[in-house]
Amino acid sequence: EMTPEEIAFQDRIDRNEKIEPKEWMPEGYRKTLIRQIGQHAHSEIVGQLPEGNWITRAPTLERKAILLAKVQDEAGHGLYLYCAAETLGVSRDELLEKLHSGNMKYSSIFNYPTLTWADMGAVGWLVDGAAIMNQVPLQRTSYGPYSRAMIRICKEESFHQRQGYDIMMKMCAGTPEQKAMAQDALNRFWYPALMMFGPSDKDSVHSAQSMAWKIKMNTNDELRQKFVDQTVPQAEYLGLTVPDPDLKWNEDKGGYDFSEPDWSEFFAVIAGNGPCNAERLGARVKAWEDGAWFREGLMAHAAKAEDRARA
Ligand code: FAQ
């Protein structure tokens, strides 16, 4: 049964009021937000790795500058999101400790390798495309700091997606080899992109409560369907084939019928057993350890500055 406080809280949610950091909230609401915002922040930071891999090998100076800017934006997104999570009473160090020890997740998509330059196109087009599909509704999420972070992030994500599609257009207008690279990238990223929306609704343990609290605004399957409907015509425009023989327009529902991803692969990836999990987490842990001397230096400097101010 709900307590009077919980009833009053749910009324505020139902009236679309934003919940702000110092206000009363159920512990479950706080915990769910820390999990989702924290995972989202980790995804941005780990998400820098597959693209960072290509900065040194971008085909032109212009492409290098664009990719560098995009990867830098992702660091910024991670920082807004860690700040939003911190307003819930968890420190950034705690969140990072949980990531590094494997006790918090990040998006499954970043556990796949980026093998060719065309993958930079596919990541921007499909991965940022899926990210936007998920994040546009989150601009209306009930927790104020998260919703405000999403507004800023979405502006940058739409630039990211267009830069990816621009790479795909260039590749598809290129030599047969370049077009084949673009097709291969689509083949490898299609199902992992569909998995970004999370398990099918029947297996989504958090959806019902998160939607009642308006932490999530849509179910996983709703957003996956919208993503497919938006992306298939974009693939057609490129002259590429979506790697799904059962993909078919369904006039009655006004959307495409499509094959589900291999959910056993999804659950293996989120359990830590995807193609690049060890490499990605290893890179984050190494960066944290390699930065220890710098954090210590900053703390020593801050302590000295404080002493001087007191003297
Ligand atoms: N990967 O009950 P649900 C980006 C877990 S975009 C890993 O349905 P929920 C931008 C889930 O945590 C990517 N784990 O969960 C970028 C739960 O496990 P737990 C980041 C997943 O939370 C682009 C279990 O499965 N975006 O980074 C995934 O209600 C390009 C059961 O699932 C966000 O995080 C997954 N794909 O719905 C950067 C968006 N799906 O925690 C660089 C915000 C599910 O109980 C380059 N998050 N799980 O152990 C959300 O909207 C939601 O959290 C969902 C999952 C929709 C992801």
Boltz pocket constraint, residues with backbone or C-beta under 6 A from the ligand:
constraints:
  - pocket:
      binder: B
      contacts: [[A, 35], [A, 36], [A, 39], [A, 40], [A, 41], [A, 43], [A, 44], [A, 47], [A, 48], [A, 74], [A, 105], [A, 106], [A, 107], [A, 108], [A, 109], [A, 123], [A, 127], [A, 128], [A, 131], [A, 134], [A, 195], [A, 196], [A, 197], [A, 198], [A, 199], [A, 203], [A, 204], [A, 205], [A, 206], [A, 207], [A, 210], [A, 216], [A, 220], [A, 270]]
      max_distance: 6.0
